[in-house]
Amino acid sequence: MNAIAEPAWSGLRRLARFGMRRRAAAAPCGVVLMYHRIAEPASDPWDLAVSPRNFADQLAVLARFGPVGTLAGMRAALDRPAPPRRFFALTFDDGYRDNLVAALPALTRAGVRATVFVASGLTGSDREFWWDTLARAMLECPTLPGHLHLRLGGGRHDWRLGPAPGRARRMRLIASVRSELMRLEPAAIEAAISEIAAWAGIERAGAAANHPMDLAEMQALAASGQIEIGGHTHSHAALTLIAPEAAAAEIARGRAALRDRTGQPVTSFAYPYGLHDGHGLAAVRAAGFDCACTVRPGIADAASDPFRIPRIQVKDWPAERFEREIASFAGRADGT
């Protein structure tokens, strides 16, 4: 893909947001906000974390814009004979422990419900998610060996860092390694990440605060009355990079496990990494889900494809910036 200059990207973003504002003004709409973590990790190259303070302030801002709730709640609201002008759905991907420890108390205080998409096979892991170990190795180690050599998928991969690599070079390395690892089976990813951790001289497990929820924690979250548990496959597989049969098994196995563990319906799904195609969409529907989220920016309405619902990624914005961002695509809180 050809590179586009930053001013051009900015223009495209402004145009897209103008289109979203026009849709929001023309008909009732749903805005799905995508979170991952409520935490302050030392490294966060993909902007997955929002601090507890900013999250609480963001919830206060949202209260001025319209009803806020789960993905299922949003879809039900849009199907009413007289739907609200705007409905905001809060979603969290992956199943981090801080969803229980930090997000749930803030949601409870605000009287807001949310959807948490859980990768069922990673629940109870004694180590952090593999992408967090990759980020920690590449960004938090002052010095690194000059070369990284890995055997992945039967082939040899080599990356050269050079002496004293700066952040930009480290970020390029993260992106390159991540794209290769996403293509592998879970066991191969784990072997490669463990090798990277040893190469960088760090422990694979990471801090317990950065781990996925264990079974009891996930069950407590589901039983809180504030959270809808949604599917996110079994092992957080990149569905378009594996065989269609394997993708279908990942989707169905994840839903069955979550339903058995929570005793609750599991009707909402989020595609890991946002990757999906016709095979994945059909497999999600066949597994018994009612809807699925992408990571494509946009807003939804009653006519939107329920298996390609767009989302807006929320970053660690303070209240004023968050309000500007929301207004830029959904209109101002006062309706203008």
N, C-alpha and C positions, 0 to 999 in steps of 0.2 A: 504494500500500500504506500502510495506517495505521501510524503510529509506535507502537512498544511501549516502555514505560518500561524503563530499565536493570534495575531489580529484577526485572521480569517476564522480560526476556531471561536474566538470571542463573538464574532458576528453571527456565526451559525448558532451559538448558544442563545444569543439574544433573540434571534429569529424564532428558534424553537420555543423559547419561553413566551414570546408574544403570541404564538399560535396556541399554546396551552392556556394563556389568560383569556383569549377569545373563546375557546371551548368552555372554560369555566364560567364565563359570563353568559354564554348562550343557553346552557342547560345544566341541570344538576350533575355534579361530578363527584368522583371519589379520588382522593389523593393518598397513595400508599407510600409511607415513609419507611426507608430501609435503614435499620441500625444493625450493629453486630454486638458491640461491647459498650458497657458503661464502666469505664475504667480509665486509668492514666498510665498506659504502658510506656516503658522507656523508648521503644521504637515502634512506629506505626506507619510503615511505608504506604499502606493502602487506605489510610484514613478510616479505619474500622472502629475507632474508639471515640466516645464522647465522654467527657468528664462528668462525674455525678452532679456537680454544681450546674454545669451548662445544661445537662439533661433536665434537671428540675426546672430551670428557667425556660427551657424549650416547651415543656408541658404547660407552663403558665401562659406562654404566648399562644399556643394552640387553642387553649380554652376560649380565646377571643375570636377565633376564626370559624368555629363550628363544632359539631359533634366529633368525638374522637373515640375509636374503639378498635375492635379486631377486624381482620380481613373478612371473616364471615359476617360480622356486623355491618360492614360497609356494603357488601353485596346485598344484604337484606334491606338496608336502608334505600339503596338505589332502586330496588324493585317495588317499593311502596307506591300506592297511588299518588301520594303527595310527598316525594322525597325531599330531604333537606337540600339546600343549595350546594353545600359542600359537606363531605364527610371525610375525615382523615383516619386512615388505618395505620396503626403502628406495628411494624414487623421487625423481628430480630432473627438473624441467621446464625446457624451452627450449634447453639446450645452451650455457650460459655457459662461458667459458674457465676460470673458477675451478673448475669440476667436474673438470678435468684437473689444474690446478696445485695446488689446495688439497684438494679432496675425495678424489681418488684416493690420494694418499699416506697420508691418515688411514685410509681404508678398507683399504689394503694392510697398514698396521701392525696394524690390528685384525683382519685376516683376514676381512673382511666384503665380500660382493658387493652390488651395487646396480643399479638400472635407471635409465638416463638417457634421457628422452624428448626427441628432437631435432627442431626445425623445420628440415627439410632445406634449404629455400631461403634461410635466414638464415645457414647455415654459411659462414664465410669473409667475412662482411660486414666492411667497414672502418669501421663505426659501431656504436654501442651499440643495444640494443633500443629501439624508439620510446618505450615507456612509461618507460624510464629517462631519456631526454632530457626528456620531459614533467615528470617529477618534479624533475629537476635545474633546469629552467627555473623551475618554480613555487616550489620550496622553498629553493634555494641562492642565488638572486639577492636581495640585500638590498632593492633597489628594482626595481619593474616599472612599465611604462606603465599608466595607469589603465584602459585599455580593450583588449580583445582582439577583433579582427574577423577572421573566417575565412569563406571560401566553401567549403562542404562539400556534396558531392552535389548541386550545382546551386542550393543555397540559401545565404543569408547568415546567419551565426551571430555573435552579439555577446555578450560577457561584460564586465561592469563590475566592476572590483576596488575602486575607490575609493582614497582616499589611504592609504598605509601599511597595506596589508592584513596582518592577523595570520595565524598558521598555520591557524586554523580556516577562515578565508575562503579561503585558498590551497588547503586540502584539498578544500573544496567545489568549487572551480574545477577542480582535477585530476579529480575524479570526474565532473563534468559534461562536460568536454572528452573524457575517455577514453571515456565512453559513446557520444559522437558519432563518434569516430574508429573505434571497433570495427566500425562499420557500413560502412566504406568499403573499396574495393579497395586492395591493397597500395600501388600507385603513388600513389593519392590520400592515403593515410595518410602516406607519405613526404613528399609535397609539403606537407601541413599541418604535420607536425612540423618540417620545415626552416623553414617560415614562423614557427612558434612560437619556434624557437631564435633566429632573427634578431630577432624581436620582443623576446626577453629579453636579447639581446646575448651569447649563448653560442655555442660551436662545436657543430655537430650531432654530430660524431664521438664526443666524449667520450673518456675515458681508455681505452687499449688493454686494461687489466685488466678493463674492464667489457664487452668485446665478446663476441660468440659465438665458439666455437671455429672455427678454420679447418679445412680438409679434413684436413691432416696431423695436427692435434691430435685431431680426432674419430676418425680412424683409429687413433691411438695409444691413445686411451681404449678403443676397441672391442677392440684387440689385447692389452690388459693382462691379460685373464683375470679381471678383477674386475667388469666392467661388461657388462650386457645393454643394447643400444641399442634403444630403442622409438620408435615413430612419434608425431609431434605436428603433423601436416599439413606442407604445403610452406611456407606463409608465416605460420603461426600465425593462421589465419583463425578468426573467430568463426562456427562452423558453423551455428548457428541463425539467423544474421543475413544469410546469403547464400543464393542459390538452391540447392535440393537437388543439381542437377547440378554446380554449382560446388563444393559441399561434397564430393561424391563424388570429383571430380577432385583436390581438395586432399589428400584422405586417400590415394588410390591413388598419386598422384605422389610424395608424401612417402615412402611405404613403399618404392616402387621405387628411389628415389634412395638411401636409406639402405642398402638391401640391396646395390645395385651398388657403393657406396662402401666398405662394410665387408666384403663377401663373406660375411656372416653372416645367419642367419634374423632377421627382424624380425617378431615375433609379438605384441608388447604395444603398446598405444596409450593416449595420454592426451588427452582433449578439451581444446583450448585454452580457457582461462577456465572450464573445467568445463561449457561450454555444449553441450548435446546434446538431441536429440529422436529420434523414431522413424526419421526419414530418415537422420540421422547414424549411429545405431546400426546400421541395415541396411547403410549404406555401409562402415562399419568392418568388419563381418563379410564383406561381399562382397569387400573388398580383400585378404582373407586373414589378418587378425589373429585371434588366439585370444581376446583379452580386451581390456578398455578400462577406464581409471580415470576417475572423476569427481572433483569436489572436495567432494562431499557428505560431511559427517562421518559416520563409522560404522565398523563392523568387518565382516569377511566370514567366511563359513563355506562348507562344501562345497555348500550349496544356493543360494548367492548368484548373482545374474545375472552371468555373467562379463564382460558388456559394460557393467555399471553398478557397478563395484567402488568402494566408498567409500574415502576417505582422510582422514587426520588431518593438518592443517597443523602443521608444527613451526616454532616461533618461536625467537628468539635467547635461549633459556632456559639459565641455568646448570644444573649437574647436579642440584641439589636440586629446583629447580622442574620440570625435565624429568621427574624420577622421579615427582613428585606428579602431573603431568599424565598420564603413562602409566598410573599406578596408578588414576587416576580413571575410566578407561574400560576398562582391560584387567585390573584386579586387581593386587595387589601382587606384587613379585618372588618372595616366598615362597609364593605361591599362595593367599593369603587375600584 
